Amino acid sequence: MDVEMTSSSPVSRADEADSGRLTSLLDRAATGRDSQAWSDLWTELYHNGSLDVSHPLVLLALMNMAEGDDADTAASALHLAGALLVQADQRYETRKLRDQHTHEVVRLLAAANRWRQATADRNDYCHLLATVLNLEGDIHWAEDLTWGIVSEEYELECPDPDGCATVWVVIGERGFFSASEDYALSDDIETLPLHPAAPGTLDGLGRRLYELALADGHEDVAHAWTYAFGEATCPECERRFSVVRQVVARSS
């Protein structure tokens, strides 16, 4: 026997409760002063999925925050929106969420590019670059790529078929080198210099990121990209390998 769902059914009441919870969190996050609301949004939308990312309020509210005047709130909204879209792409192997919210995604991307051009802080700029790539949706490893620039290191696996070593690739104030042990634990560790790509040889994503960083006044980030898109050497087997290729391999 079919059971008719009414407005007072348990399913309906649960949906109403979830919608109310989502509305409350988004409203609190929009104030720009409630870090717990952002933490809960990440937990319930991204990490455990207890709230539905496809709810029409989600990307609309994040878009409105991104288009506001508060840089921190905008950056938080853009970061979450980009991450949710990439996760949906990977989880369902379809761009359905993007297709359903084309209007919001286009405006989120415009806001991300506008804030990118106005951001002076190096690390905030890198995070916005990752967000731009996430919103565009052409790659799924933007966070891993830019995080290495922010943290000034990548922890990668040597591409040797036998997997001979974990390789730390260091890019930043501490130098530009590779090591097969955690260099932070000892001063007596063998390091090998990195081999940056010549700017004129960069193409595709590497060229685009390099030129964006230069145009946006972040010469240090542009310089770091030449190393991320260059080569490192495994200290164990002395094999040279593409840094970005191993970032992709780790993210797969």
Residue pairs with C-beta under 8 A, 6 or more apart in sequence:
5 11
5 12
6 12
18 50
18 51
18 52
18 55
19 55
19 57
21 44
21 51
22 51
22 52
22 55
22 57
22 58
23 57
25 37
25 40
25 41
25 44
25 51
26 37
26 41
26 57
26 58
26 61
26 62
28 34
28 36
28 37
29 37
29 38
29 41
29 61
29 65
29 73
29 76
29 77
30 61
30 64
30 65
30 68
30 73
32 70
32 72
32 73
38 76
38 80
41 51
41 80
42 80
43 50
44 50
44 51
45 51
45 53
45 58
45 80
45 84
46 53
46 80
46 83
46 84
46 87
52 58
53 84
53 87
53 88
53 97
54 88
54 97
54 100
58 84
59 81
59 84
59 101
59 104
59 105
59 108
60 104
61 77
62 77
62 78
62 80
62 81
62 104
62 108
63 77
63 81
63 104
63 107
63 108
63 111
65 73
65 74
65 76
65 77
66 74
66 77
66 78
66 81
66 107
66 108
66 111
66 112
66 115
67 74
67 107
67 111
68 74
71 115
71 118
71 119
74 111
74 115
75 115
75 124
75 127
75 128
75 131
78 108
78 111
78 112
78 115
78 128
78 131
78 135
79 127
79 131
81 108
81 131
81 135
82 108
82 112
82 130
82 131
82 132
82 133
82 134
82 135
82 142
83 134
83 143
84 97
85 97
85 98
85 105
85 134
85 135
85 137
86 134
86 137
86 140
86 142
88 96
88 97
88 98
89 95
89 97
89 98
89 137
89 140
90 140
95 137
98 105
98 137
105 135
108 135
109 132
109 135
109 136
112 128
112 131
112 132
112 135
113 132
115 128
116 125
116 128
116 129
116 132
116 212
116 216
117 216
119 125
119 128
119 216
120 217
122 218
122 220
122 221
123 150
125 213
125 216
125 218
125 221
126 146
126 149
126 150
126 221
127 146
127 150
129 142
129 146
129 209
129 212
129 213
130 142
130 143
130 145
130 146
130 147
131 142
133 139
133 142
133 145
133 146
134 142
134 143
139 205
140 251
141 247
141 248
141 251
141 252
144 247
144 250
144 251
145 228
145 244
145 247
148 154
148 169
148 171
148 228
148 247
149 171
149 221
149 224
149 225
149 228
152 170
152 171
152 172
152 173
152 174
153 168
153 169
153 170
153 171
153 172
154 168
154 169
154 171
154 228
154 243
154 246
154 247
155 166
155 167
155 168
155 169
156 166
156 167
156 168
156 169
156 232
156 243
156 246
156 247
156 249
156 250
157 163
157 165
157 166
157 167
157 246
157 249
157 250
158 164
158 165
158 166
158 167
158 234
158 236
158 237
158 239
158 241
159 239
159 241
159 245
159 246
159 249
160 234
160 237
160 239
164 234
164 236
164 237
165 180
165 234
165 235
165 236
165 237
166 180
167 178
167 179
167 180
167 232
167 234
167 235
167 246
168 178
168 179
168 180
168 181
168 182
168 183
169 178
169 194
169 227
169 232
169 243
170 176
170 177
170 178
170 179
170 183
170 191
170 194
171 194
171 224
171 227
171 228
172 224
174 183
175 191
176 193
176 194
176 196
176 227
177 183
177 191
177 192
177 193
177 194
178 191
178 192
178 194
178 232
178 233
178 234
178 235
179 189
179 190
179 191
179 192
179 235
180 190
180 234
180 235
180 236
181 189
182 189
183 189
183 191
190 235
191 235
192 232
192 233
192 235
193 233
194 227
194 230
194 231
194 232
194 233
194 243
195 230
195 231
195 232
195 233
195 240
196 226
196 227
196 230
197 206
197 226
197 227
197 229
197 230
197 231
198 226
199 210
199 222
199 226
202 210
202 225
202 226
202 229
205 229
206 225
206 228
206 229
206 244
209 225
210 222
210 225
210 226
210 229
211 222
213 219
213 221
213 222
213 225
214 222
227 243
228 243
228 244
228 247
229 242
229 243
229 244
230 242
230 243
231 240
231 241
231 242
231 243
232 240
232 241
232 243
233 239
233 240
233 241
234 240
234 241
